[in-house]
């Protein structure tokens, strides 16, 4: 059973101006071009790919830190991301202990569990006196330890590890391996991106190879790693002009990507599973704007808008009766005035003001 699944994920990226007063138009490209993948309970899924392939962006989308342009993220309620690239500047000024407390606040950890979890993270990271040091002053290895401790100990359903395991020394790597395997046995799912093939091979049953924002290969880890390594060797064998031409071609594909092809794929899948043309506007809004749960995760009949029961037509007899009573009273009053001479003075008064 999938613990976390993403479908039709795209990410449109606009390059910001490089400097104040820069009015030059910058290209808009698609960093992710239609990603589908899933990870099961107790499984680790590897992500491999060269720099700029989209691994970190995909992980941030899966963790909810950034919003995709199209597509859906379905599954786990608590996704913990361990990454050094997502640490905000204001966090870097906090003492490490305070950073841990803030992360527990965000995760809404129970008050009774908070001191135990905090101590478990500090013990795991082996920080000692470094817990009082500002986050920004920690060297990379120690910072990686804390980031991993936060992700592994704050009650995760899914843990995303973005190129941290390579930063660890041998002893702490072994310690982290034990904790990851322990959580996998408890049903926690992992997505691990790392530049070292040995890391992916040691943890991940399946692997996805991302290449310029697209899935190049997906399957059993040994097979995907073999194909990925073959491609790297092929690229290294190219001459420098050939490498530049290849990069230019792949980057142009990211510029030319047509997101409507993903929408057509999504729409056809919905129609095959029971949705109809009358749902088209609602499906388009869900795909491009809402980014909610994939409609196929819920039966079509449950998604159909509930028709409001027709209101019974009310007969307004009371209003008509009131109108008749008012007309009757006015008529009787007019008759009484005419018979008792009440109109003549009124008429004389009107003539007087003419």
C-alpha angles and dihedrals in degrees: 000000000000115000092187131008134179125195135185091357115176130166123199113205125198117195112233123228110280095221142005110285093021104143097170115124112246123207121258113219139175111250091186121030109193112321123192120178142133139196124208131221111279092013133113119215118200126217118202131173142118123280110293094024091122102255097130093043091052091050092050090051091049090051093048095243093121131022123243121231092231138357141046141282110205132181135026121064096208116048116172119201120203107196138133093211094066099056107118120227092244090055091056090067093055124094110253092247091054091049090055090051092051092051089052089050090054090048091048092232114190114262093237092053098044100085092045094049092045091051091046090054093047092048093046093050091044091222103151109167090000089080088080093051121100112261092238092059096058116105116243097262094052091045089053089052092054093045090052092046091053092050097044101044107037097086100273130190092185128015121203115198114193112198097310104117092071089059094062127097117242096261095049092043089058091048091050091049090058092051093047092051090047091054092046089057088053091056100261113145124219136203111193127188117187138153091223114083091204090063093053092045093050096053111020128079092187132025137198120207113211117200121181092334097314134095106253097177137357130183143074111006099239092052095047093045090051092053092044092051091047090053092050091052090048091052093048089053092059120097117250094258089049091051091050091049091050093049091047091052094050093046090050088055088057090052093047097046111133110214091196088074088065092047091051090051091049094046094049091050091052092049091049089054098051109284117124140206091272088066093054098102093046092048092050091052091048092050101045104026117018101039088195127147117322105265090228089063087070125045113262093238091056090052095050112107112257111249112231114236113255113257116239115248110256120221109219097208091143093060093050091049091051091050091051091050092051092049090049093051092049091048093050091047092052091049092050092050092049093051096044098044094253093133099055096066089047092051092048090051091053091050089050092059095048 
